[in-house]
């Protein structure tokens, strides 16, 4: 090929013709054609300097490595064509159009480019020749390869043609019918079915072992899947006629029921904290709330319930992890059980079983908790029961012991309740997610267990509150409950017939055995496989599951073996209304922690959660408080020594007070302290105020009984002692002594006015022995009553506290929107039973008015008693002086014998005054003592002078005895009243000894002294009536003489003296 193409170059014909054409076109090419020595040595017409610029594409091209000269030359030609003649490389290129343009010499034609076109064509031809020269060997070999490929294709066509003919022949043969072949085909199908059935039977044979293994491993989802797959296989029509599978069918049917029972039991184990894996959760909850957990294992802080819920992925189906213990995570395990029950198709039945067993399970939890706490707190360390029926005010030590027991019980129980509620919430969420994933419309039946749980929580809490607050289970009933024959707390009257219990039946009696066998036969006939005789395989399947598990206690048996009334709980401490302050803080804390556990969408608002507590407070607690308060008050008021002096009065008061007063105030304080630990309610405050009024009535009755003549408080006021009449009856004397008591200092004028009014009153109505108090103990009781009332009024006043909480459950018309504020005034976390801090009685502006009236009544009674004491000593003096001045008891006409002793009545009066003063000093304060003492000397002075005529007749010896009496009284009064002086009475009777003339002379001197603008000493001043009486007393012996002449002479002389006296005294 090189010689062929090279010859033309050597002859120069091709070159000459080309050059001639170029010259004809008008182009001038300086370069000569290459020498034809060798094709590869020829210079490429596209070398630099020889071809026109073809644009940026050719100049920017970079030579490739290992590229031959021919390849490079052909590449340059192609790039030149692409740059100069782009239309030639298009797919829709029309060569004729381009040829016409090259032949067109017009201005729009391209004839002037025809030379370039020919040159480009020549360069393309040269490049192709170069490629052929370089690759001619490859072309030769490719021709041979092409022939070989062509031969292989022809051979394949022959074989395909032969195969097609063979298939056509086979088709023809198959279309021909053959009975033997049909038989073989049917036999083959039958053998395939038999083999498949045998494989299924082999799989079914291993189902019991697989099922029991999965159950024992707690892989319930896998167990349900195995069971359902097996049941699905057994339901195939081809297995219906296999009789050997009847036992397996019965076994699997029983195992389906048994598996549901196992799942329900497992659910109960974890919902009601029977599993050991649940202990840590409720113990931590109880420990965090303050329960005594010295026996609990110290565990790290557990996650909050919201964190537990967030960690559960309930939007997707629960999957098992064989490498983990499924019971380690209780929440996940409950969700797993719910998923298994749903997959088993028994979720609705399981929910019904949960609802049915919920009361029994909660009763068992409560009863077990009570027994555990009972073991931790021996009765010897918690005070035991004093059989006081709750009528006992506990001291600090007893209160602390009760608080320890109650708090341990409630925090432990509420910790369990909270854990149980969390489990039910997890089960609720699991069921809810299952219903949402499966598109179940009505889920109210499946999701109603939480509401039932809350209702039972209310019943259990109410029962606990009732057991530890009320002392009589059947006293307080609502009208409807009485009609229905049931009581509010759920317990029936102990006198009613008790319910039948299977635990009380004789299991070995012939009648019981016969009836049981008959019942078992009926059940076995009606429902085969339900009893143990027909479920041997099921029992065997359960053995593996129950290995290592402790036998469960009889829930009902454990609860009914209590010594208390059937259906009730054992009380760890004595019931008392004061336990309410210990019961409420844990209860309210539990309700507060229960709120976030309640599923969203339940209409359990804050008021709904505490509504049962409102009901308990109104229908149970308040009547119990009323009864307990009444009984305690009755015990105080009814005690024989209630108004006796308290031997320990020095611990509470500065002056002696009565035992009943201190006991009553202890009761009031205890109840007020209890009110400070429970939500405020004016009904409870009103109960305490009513008892205060009762105590006032009792004290007033006691006062009346002390000052009554017949010692009977049922008598009218006119039968009271004279001093009590004066103190309780409105009049001048009462007003005067009240002003005297309320004045800052003891006014002399008021004392003189009191003495004058009292002498005038007693002269009008002489006092007898029954008008004064003869018993000294009565005086002591009156003093004690006064100090007790004053002390009680002060103490009661310190309880006065105005609160903004106006809740009053005693009102019949209560607004519907008004709800009790269930918040404790004291911090529940600090409630430890210690009695610390001030005690108040919370009252509203309306209630405090009654309280203030009670305090005022105490003050008025104390003032009445004090006025009675003030008047009693004066009445006793007047009554004793009246007896001493009476001639019937102490005649003052005596013989010539020297007088050495005073009258016995005066000595008795002195003794009574000393005893009276000692009693007053022992009980009363200085101000009250001064009020009782001051004015006694003035009273004696005034009475001896104003009632001198009571002694007539009197002689000189009689006057000497009177002066001796006055001296003895004065000496005795100096020990009672300061600065006492009976000089006026002594000088009065000294005038008697001097005679009538001296009396008249004294009147004349007093007149002259007044005329000289002078004044006589108070002791020397006497009124006209007093001097007139003294003149009459001087002639009393003669006037009493039976001889008429002596009597007449005495009257005449007395008249003259009185006339002279009247002249000097300006009297007519």
DAHUHU-V862047 format. One record per backbone hydrogen bond with DSSP energy under -0.5 kcal/mol. NH is the residue of the N-H (numbers start at 1). CO is the residue of the C=O. E is the energy in kcal/mol with one decimal. If there is no record, write none. Layout:
nh = {NH:NH}
co = {CO:CO}
e = {E:E}
This chain:
nh = {5:6:7:8:9:10:11:12:13:14:16:17:18:19:20:21:22:23:24:25:26:27:29:30:38:41:42:42:47:50:51:59:60:61:67:72:73:74:75:76:77:78:79:80:81:82:83:84:85:88:89:90:93:95:98:99:100:101:102:103:104:104:105:109:110:111:113:114:117:118:119:120:121:122:123:124:125:126:127:128:129:130:131:132:133:134:135:139:140:141:142:143:144:145:146:147:148:149:150:151:152:153:154:155:156:157:158:159:160:161:162:163:164:165:166:167:168:169:170:171:172:173:174:175:176:182:183:184:185:186:187:188:189:190:191:192:193:194:195:196:197:198:199:200:201:202:203:204:205:206:206:207:208:210:211:212:213:214:215:216:217:218:219:220:223:224:225:226:227:228:229:230:231:232:233:234:235:236:239:240:242:243:245:246:249:250:251:252:253:254:255:256:257:258:259:260:261:262:263:264:265:266:267:268:269:270:271:272:274:275:278:279:282:283:284:285:286:287:288:289:290:291:293:296:299:308:309:310:311:312:312:314:322:324:326:328:329:330:333:334:335:336:337:338:339:340:341:342:343:344:345:345:346:347:350:351:352:353:354:355:356:357:358:361:362:363:364:365:366:367:368:369:370:371:372:373:374:375:376:377:381:382:391:392:394:399:400:401:402:403:404:405:406:407:408:409:410:411:412:413:414:415:416:417:418:419:420:421:422:423:424:425:426:427:428:429:430:431:432:433:434:435:436:437:438:439:440:443:447:452:453:454:455:456:457:458:459:460:461:462:463:464:465:466:467:468:469:470:475:477:482:483:484:485:486:487:488:490:496:504:505:507:509:513:514:515:516:517:518:519:520:521:522:523:524:525:526:527:530:534:535:539:540:541:542:543:544:545:546:547:547:549:555:558:559:560:561:562:568:572:576:579:580:581:582:583:584:586:587:588:589:590:591:592:593:594:595:597:598:598:602:604:605:609:610:611:612:614:615:616:617:618:619:620:621:622:624:625:626:627:628:629:630:631:632:633:634:635:636:637:638:639:642:644:646:649:651:652:653:659:660:662:663:664:665:666:667:668:669:670:671:672:673:674:675:676:677:678:682:684:685:686:687:688:689:690:691:692:693:694:695:696:697:698:699:700:701:702:703:704:705:706:707:708:709:711:715:719:720:721:722:723:725:726:727:728:729:735:736:737:738:739:740:741:742:743:747:751:752:753:754:755:756:757:758:759:760:761:762:763:764:765:771:772:774:779:780:781:782:783:784:785:786:787:788:789:790:791:792:793:794:795:796:797:798:799:799:800:801:803:803:806:811:814:818:819:822:823:826:828:830:831:832:836:841:842:843:848:849:850:850:851:852:853:854:855:856:857:858:859:860:861:862:863:864:865:866:867:868:869:870:871:872:873:874:875:876:877:878:879:880:881:882:883:884:885:886:887:889:890:892:894:900:906:907:908:909:910:911:912:913:914:915:916:917:918:919:920:921:922:923:924:929:930:931:932:933:934:936:939:940:941:942:943:944:945:946:947:948:950:951:952:954:955:958:959:960:961:962:963:964:965:966:967:968:969:970:971:972:973:974:975:976:977:980:986:987:988:989:990:991:992:993:994:995:995:999:1000:1001:1002:1003:1004:1005:1006:1007:1008:1009:1010:1011:1012:1013:1014:1020:1021:1021:1027:1028:1029:1030:1031:1032:1033:1034:1035:1036:1039:1040:1041:1047:1048:1049:1050:1051:1052:1053:1054:1055:1056:1057:1058:1059:1060:1061:1062:1063:1064:1065:1066:1067}
co = {1:2:3:4:5:6:7:8:8:8:12:13:14:15:16:17:18:19:20:21:23:22:27:28:35:38:38:39:44:47:47:55:56:58:64:68:69:70:71:72:73:74:75:76:77:78:79:80:81:85:86:87:90:93:94:95:96:97:98:99:100:101:103:106:101:104:110:111:113:114:115:116:117:118:119:120:121:122:123:124:125:126:127:128:129:130:131:135:136:137:138:139:140:141:142:143:144:145:146:147:148:149:150:151:152:153:154:155:156:157:158:159:160:161:162:163:164:165:166:167:168:169:170:171:173:178:179:180:181:182:183:184:185:186:187:188:189:190:191:192:193:194:195:196:197:198:199:200:201:202:203:204:204:206:207:208:209:210:211:212:213:215:214:218:219:220:221:222:223:224:225:226:227:228:229:230:231:233:236:237:239:241:242:243:245:246:247:248:249:250:251:252:253:254:255:256:257:258:259:260:261:262:263:264:265:266:267:268:269:269:275:276:278:279:280:281:282:283:284:285:287:286:291:293:297:304:305:306:307:308:309:312:320:321:324:325:326:328:329:330:331:332:333:334:335:336:337:338:339:340:341:342:341:341:346:347:348:349:350:351:352:353:354:357:358:359:360:361:362:363:364:365:366:367:368:369:370:371:372:373:378:378:388:390:392:395:396:397:398:399:400:401:402:403:404:405:406:407:408:409:410:411:412:413:414:415:416:417:418:419:420:421:422:423:424:425:426:427:428:429:430:431:432:433:434:435:435:441:443:448:449:450:451:452:453:454:455:456:457:458:459:460:461:462:463:464:465:466:472:475:478:479:480:481:481:491:476:487:493:501:502:505:506:509:510:511:512:513:514:515:516:517:518:519:520:521:522:523:527:531:532:535:536:537:538:539:540:541:542:543:544:546:553:554:555:556:557:559:565:570:468:576:577:578:579:579:580:582:583:584:585:586:587:588:589:590:591:594:594:595:599:602:603:605:606:608:608:610:611:612:613:614:615:616:616:617:620:621:622:623:624:625:626:627:628:629:630:631:632:633:634:635:639:641:657:646:648:649:649:644:642:658:659:660:661:662:663:664:665:666:667:668:669:670:671:672:674:675:807:681:681:682:683:684:685:686:687:688:689:690:691:692:693:694:695:696:697:698:699:700:701:702:703:704:719:708:712:716:717:707:771:771:721:722:723:724:725:731:732:733:734:735:736:737:738:739:745:747:748:749:750:751:752:753:754:755:756:757:758:759:760:761:768:769:772:775:776:777:778:779:780:781:782:783:784:785:786:787:788:789:790:791:792:793:794:795:796:797:841:801:843:804:808:812:815:817:820:821:676:826:827:828:830:834:799:840:801:844:846:846:847:847:848:849:850:851:852:853:854:855:856:857:858:859:860:861:862:863:864:865:866:867:868:869:870:871:872:873:874:875:876:877:878:879:880:881:882:950:886:886:953:892:898:903:903:904:905:906:907:908:909:910:911:912:913:914:915:916:917:918:919:920:925:926:927:928:929:930:933:935:936:937:938:939:940:941:942:943:945:947:948:949:1033:892:892:955:956:957:958:959:960:961:962:963:964:965:966:967:968:969:970:972:973:973:977:982:983:984:985:986:987:988:989:990:991:992:995:996:997:998:999:1000:1001:1002:1003:1004:1005:1006:1007:1008:1010:1009:1017:1017:1018:1023:1024:1025:1026:1027:1028:1029:1030:1031:1033:1035:1036:1038:1043:1044:1045:1046:1047:1048:1049:1050:1051:1052:1053:1054:1055:1056:1057:1058:1059:1060:1061:1063:1062}
e = {-2.2:-2.5:-2.4:-0.7:-0.7:-2.2:-2.7:-1.1:-0.5:-0.8:-2.6:-2.7:-1.9:-2.6:-2.7:-2.3:-2.3:-2.6:-2.5:-1.5:-1.2:-2.0:-0.6:-0.6:-0.6:-0.6:-0.8:-0.7:-1.9:-2.1:-0.8:-1.5:-1.9:-0.5:-0.9:-2.3:-2.6:-2.7:-2.0:-2.2:-2.2:-2.3:-2.4:-2.3:-2.7:-2.4:-2.0:-3.5:-1.9:-1.5:-1.4:-0.8:-1.1:-0.6:-1.5:-2.4:-2.5:-1.8:-2.1:-1.3:-0.8:-0.7:-0.6:-0.6:-3.3:-1.7:-1.5:-1.5:-2.3:-2.4:-2.9:-2.8:-2.2:-2.7:-2.6:-2.1:-2.2:-2.6:-2.3:-2.3:-2.4:-2.3:-2.2:-2.4:-2.6:-2.1:-2.3:-1.7:-2.1:-2.3:-2.3:-1.5:-1.2:-2.2:-2.3:-1.7:-2.0:-2.6:-2.4:-1.8:-2.3:-2.4:-1.7:-2.1:-2.4:-2.2:-1.6:-2.1:-2.6:-2.1:-2.0:-2.6:-2.5:-1.8:-2.0:-2.6:-2.2:-1.9:-2.4:-2.7:-2.1:-2.2:-2.8:-2.0:-1.0:-1.5:-2.0:-2.4:-2.1:-2.1:-2.5:-2.3:-2.2:-2.4:-2.6:-2.1:-2.2:-2.4:-2.6:-2.4:-2.7:-2.9:-2.2:-2.2:-3.0:-2.4:-2.1:-2.9:-2.2:-1.0:-0.6:-1.0:-0.5:-2.3:-3.2:-2.7:-2.3:-2.6:-2.4:-2.6:-1.6:-1.5:-2.6:-1.3:-2.0:-2.9:-2.2:-2.8:-2.6:-2.9:-2.4:-2.2:-2.6:-2.4:-2.1:-2.3:-1.2:-1.6:-1.6:-1.5:-0.9:-1.0:-1.3:-1.7:-2.6:-2.5:-2.6:-2.9:-2.5:-2.4:-2.8:-1.9:-1.5:-3.1:-3.1:-1.7:-2.4:-2.8:-2.7:-2.7:-2.7:-2.9:-2.3:-2.4:-2.7:-1.7:-2.5:-2.4:-2.0:-2.0:-1.8:-0.8:-1.4:-2.4:-1.9:-1.9:-2.6:-2.7:-2.4:-0.8:-1.2:-2.3:-0.9:-1.0:-0.6:-2.0:-2.5:-2.4:-1.8:-0.9:-0.6:-1.1:-0.5:-2.0:-0.7:-1.4:-0.5:-0.8:-2.4:-2.5:-2.1:-2.3:-2.4:-2.4:-2.4:-2.5:-2.8:-2.4:-2.4:-2.2:-0.9:-0.6:-2.3:-0.6:-2.3:-2.4:-2.1:-2.4:-2.5:-2.4:-2.1:-2.4:-1.1:-2.6:-2.4:-2.3:-2.2:-2.3:-2.6:-2.6:-2.6:-2.2:-2.4:-2.0:-2.2:-2.6:-2.3:-1.7:-1.6:-1.5:-1.5:-0.7:-2.2:-1.5:-0.7:-2.8:-2.4:-2.1:-2.4:-2.6:-2.3:-1.8:-2.8:-2.8:-1.9:-2.4:-3.0:-2.7:-1.7:-2.8:-3.4:-1.9:-1.9:-2.7:-2.5:-2.0:-2.8:-2.6:-2.3:-2.2:-2.4:-2.3:-2.4:-2.5:-2.6:-2.8:-2.6:-2.6:-2.5:-2.6:-2.1:-2.6:-2.1:-2.6:-2.2:-0.7:-2.5:-0.8:-1.9:-1.4:-2.3:-2.2:-2.2:-2.2:-2.4:-2.2:-1.9:-2.9:-2.9:-2.9:-2.5:-2.6:-2.8:-2.4:-2.6:-2.0:-1.0:-1.9:-0.9:-0.7:-2.1:-1.9:-2.1:-0.6:-2.1:-0.5:-0.6:-1.0:-1.4:-1.3:-1.3:-0.9:-1.1:-2.4:-2.6:-2.4:-2.3:-2.3:-2.3:-2.3:-2.4:-2.2:-2.0:-2.3:-2.5:-2.1:-2.5:-3.1:-1.8:-0.6:-0.8:-2.8:-2.6:-2.1:-1.8:-1.2:-0.8:-0.6:-2.4:-0.6:-0.7:-1.7:-0.7:-2.9:-1.4:-2.3:-1.1:-0.6:-2.3:-0.5:-2.1:-1.5:-1.6:-0.7:-1.0:-1.9:-2.3:-0.6:-1.5:-3.3:-2.2:-2.3:-2.3:-2.2:-2.0:-1.5:-1.0:-0.8:-1.2:-0.8:-1.5:-1.8:-0.8:-2.1:-1.1:-0.8:-0.5:-1.8:-2.3:-2.2:-2.9:-2.3:-2.8:-2.0:-3.1:-2.7:-2.1:-3.1:-2.8:-2.7:-3.4:-3.2:-2.3:-3.0:-3.0:-2.5:-2.8:-2.6:-2.0:-3.4:-2.8:-0.7:-1.4:-1.5:-2.9:-1.7:-1.7:-1.5:-2.5:-2.7:-3.4:-1.9:-2.5:-2.8:-2.8:-2.0:-2.0:-2.7:-3.0:-2.5:-2.5:-2.7:-2.8:-2.0:-2.5:-1.6:-1.4:-0.9:-3.6:-1.0:-1.4:-2.5:-1.5:-1.7:-2.3:-2.5:-1.7:-2.1:-2.0:-2.0:-2.5:-2.1:-2.6:-2.5:-2.6:-2.8:-2.5:-2.3:-2.4:-2.6:-2.5:-1.8:-2.1:-0.8:-2.4:-0.8:-1.4:-1.5:-1.7:-3.4:-1.6:-0.7:-2.3:-2.4:-1.8:-2.0:-2.5:-2.4:-2.4:-2.6:-2.2:-2.3:-2.3:-1.9:-2.5:-1.4:-0.9:-1.9:-2.6:-2.6:-2.7:-2.6:-2.6:-2.7:-2.6:-2.6:-2.3:-2.5:-2.7:-2.1:-1.8:-2.4:-1.5:-0.8:-0.6:-1.1:-2.2:-2.5:-2.6:-2.7:-2.7:-2.6:-2.5:-2.5:-2.3:-2.5:-2.6:-2.5:-2.9:-2.6:-1.9:-2.5:-3.2:-2.1:-1.4:-0.5:-1.4:-1.6:-0.9:-0.5:-3.3:-0.7:-1.0:-0.9:-1.1:-0.6:-1.2:-2.1:-0.6:-0.5:-1.4:-1.3:-1.2:-1.2:-3.3:-0.7:-2.1:-2.6:-0.6:-0.7:-0.6:-1.6:-2.8:-2.0:-1.9:-2.3:-2.6:-2.2:-2.4:-2.4:-2.9:-2.7:-2.5:-2.6:-2.7:-2.6:-2.5:-2.7:-2.3:-2.5:-2.5:-2.6:-2.6:-1.5:-0.8:-3.0:-2.7:-1.8:-2.7:-3.0:-2.6:-3.0:-2.5:-1.9:-2.7:-2.7:-0.9:-0.8:-0.9:-2.8:-0.7:-0.8:-0.6:-0.5:-1.9:-2.8:-2.4:-2.5:-2.2:-2.6:-2.8:-2.4:-2.6:-2.8:-2.5:-2.6:-2.3:-2.4:-2.9:-2.1:-1.6:-3.3:-2.6:-2.7:-2.1:-2.0:-2.8:-2.5:-1.7:-2.0:-2.3:-2.8:-2.8:-2.9:-2.7:-1.7:-3.1:-2.0:-1.1:-1.2:-1.9:-1.2:-0.5:-2.2:-0.5:-2.3:-2.4:-2.3:-2.1:-2.5:-2.2:-2.5:-2.6:-2.5:-2.6:-2.7:-2.5:-2.5:-2.1:-2.8:-1.5:-1.2:-1.6:-3.0:-0.9:-2.2:-3.1:-1.9:-2.0:-1.4:-1.8:-0.8:-1.4:-1.6:-1.2:-0.5:-1.3:-2.5:-2.8:-2.2:-1.9:-2.1:-2.6:-2.6:-1.8:-2.4:-2.6:-2.1:-2.2:-1.9:-1.5:-2.9:-1.2:-0.7:-0.8:-2.3:-3.0:-2.7:-1.8:-2.3:-2.5:-2.3:-1.8:-1.3:-1.1:-2.6:-1.3:-1.3:-1.8:-2.7:-2.6:-2.1:-2.1:-2.3:-2.5:-2.7:-2.3:-2.0:-2.3:-2.4:-2.4:-2.5:-2.4:-2.5:-1.8:-1.9:-2.2:-0.6:-3.3}
